Amino acid sequence: WSGAQPAVRDSAARGSGTPASTPTFLKDMPTEQVKTLKCQECGTMNYPTEWYCERCGGELAAM
């Protein structure tokens, strides 16, 4: 084996923290979201970006 490593490993070894293919808008988003969308079926709080409840699978109404 020649010992050459793929470019993906090289970029990860540099410690950039984010892959080169990560879109810019994802890099700027907060890492933690608040669950603000309440399921009408079971009352579980869900992330506002979800379409279905993480607990019961019920459809979350668009507001």
C-alpha positions, 0 to 999 in steps of 0.5 A, spaced: 500 500 500 502 506 498 500 510 504 496 515 501 490 517 504 484 520 501 483 528 501 477 527 506 482 524 512 487 530 510 482 535 511 479 532 518 486 531 520 487 539 520 482 540 525 477 544 521 471 542 525 466 542 519 467 538 513 468 542 507 461 540 504 457 543 509 453 549 507 454 555 510 447 556 513 448 550 517 455 552 520 452 559 522 445 555 525 445 554 533 447 547 535 441 547 540 434 549 538 428 549 543 422 545 542 416 550 541 411 546 537 406 542 542 403 536 539 395 536 539 395 529 540 399 527 546 402 534 548 409 532 547 413 538 545 417 538 538 422 542 534 419 547 530 422 544 524 418 537 525 412 535 521 411 529 525 411 528 533 417 525 536 413 521 541 406 519 537 407 520 530 402 525 530 402 530 524 404 537 527 399 542 524 402 548 520 402 555 524 
